[in-house]
Amino acid sequence: MTHLSVEMLAADAAEPITTAGHAQLGIAVLAGIAVIVLLITKFKLHAFLSLIIGSLVLGAVAGAPLDKTVTSFSAGLGTTVAGTGVLIALGAVLGRLLADSGGADQIVDTILAKASGKAMPWAMVLIAGIVGLPIFFEVGIVLLIPVVLLVAKRGNFSLMRIGIPALAGLSVMHGLIPPHPGPLVAIDAVGANLGVTLALGVVVAVPTAIIAGPVFSRYAARWVDIQPPQNLVPERASDDLEKRPGFGITVATVLLPVVMMLVKALVDIVVDNPGHQVQKVFDVIGSPLIALLTAVIVAMFTLGRAAGFTRGRIAATVEKSLAPIAGVLLIVGAGGGFKQTLVDAGVGQMIMDISKGWHLSTLLLAWLIAVTIRLATGSATVATISAAGLVAPLAAELSTPHAALLVLAIGSGSLFFSHVNDAGFWLVKEYFGMDVGQTLKTWSVMETLISVVGIVCVLLLSLVL
């Protein structure tokens, strides 16, 4: 991926907005984050508005002129949306085509038809991993909930035995694997290589999803033994279709952008010559924009046309996919603005100065920062964006693999212990018909497992790379 750094795109905001000391900056950061948390949790203000206000509070407490704070926030918002907005939109289009064409249902039904009783939790984590690759977590839940409830009911399984693996697969993809918004923004912020991050992300994601999914579901099923709620099974997209795309072509379409980006990373390693014509070609082919755009165009034929969609219906599907992501784009953009305000206030440099005396690895430090912001705000995306901005200066001296591991450390930290200030917590609670205590014992523990296992895998990889 060719990166346009924050510094390049935000030249007007390049000079520090304040010369405050470490103590004042520390207080400013705490004040900014506290305001964001309070506005989101107590006053139920939208995260987009909360991040704007929190950024202004951060600048004010740090002693920065208001105009420079506004400039920093605006530059960060613009840079973030420019770097990830189109990719998020393309991912949403691909996900909608996958859902509306019945392609997601085809993947689900094919795998479940071949899975025996004991293999069912493993089948569910596999399904969630494939389906969750190009789509957002919330959309993945909506797609998989009917399947989870149906399988649990027909197979007489505990809902947790089937549901936890599905949730684990979706959550791991959301936190660690591009083209999801959090990983994309972190990659851009720390200057990591997207292909390398994707490859290492898969290495980390597989054992993490297994431990937090099929393995943990055994214990979750003992702690919370509930039956599927009868009134929560929505109709599936393919129920109204006369035909739907085949399993093989659907999986190939979903994996196409991943393969294109991984091939680019492989060429970069083998050729290792930026001026070489072959590497230039694959730099274009494997860029996330071209990879996702190619997948979307291919999906119009392999998914849309295969399901019998007319040109008009395909166009309508694409249009419907864009409206729901407006809020996501605004939150991601505002998160980038908050991150740039942190950077221009000198918080990154402050962390570098303070951490020099610590015997703590950069990866573990990044994870701890992301964990703190996640616990405070409840948002994995906000935690990823903010943590990436804070630790970006620490990535300057890192090798390509270690910069990718830094992104994965941040992503792992952003998933730590989802609780009552996280919209995902309530989404899972309502869909599975649990009370707050049951949700904490299952979903929240699962998210913590993903975070801890993820950072352990990252630290182990850092020892051999």
Protein Blocks (a to p, Z undefined) as FASTA:
>chain_A
ZZddfklmmmmlmpcfbfcdfklmmmmmmmmmmmmmmmmmmnopafklmmmmmmmmmmmm
nopafklmmmmmmmmmmmmmmmmmmmmmmmmmmmmmmmmnommmmmmmmmmmmpcfklmm
mmmmmmmmmmmmmpcfklmmmmmmmmmmmmmmmnopafklmmmmmmmmmmmmmmmmccbf
klmmmmmmnopafklmmmmmmmmmmmmmmmmmmmmmmmmmmmmccdddfklcccdfklmp
cbdcdfklmmmmmmmmmmmmmmmmmmmmmnopakbmklmmmmmmmpmklmmmmmmmmmmm
mmmmmnopafklmmmmmmmmmmmmmmmmmmmmmmmmmmmmmmmnommmmmmmmmmmpccd
fklmmmmmmmmmmmmnopaklmmmmmmmmmmmmmmmpcfklmmmmmmmmmmmmmgopafk
lfklmmmmmmnopafklmmmmmmmmmmmmmmmmmmmmmmmmmmZZ
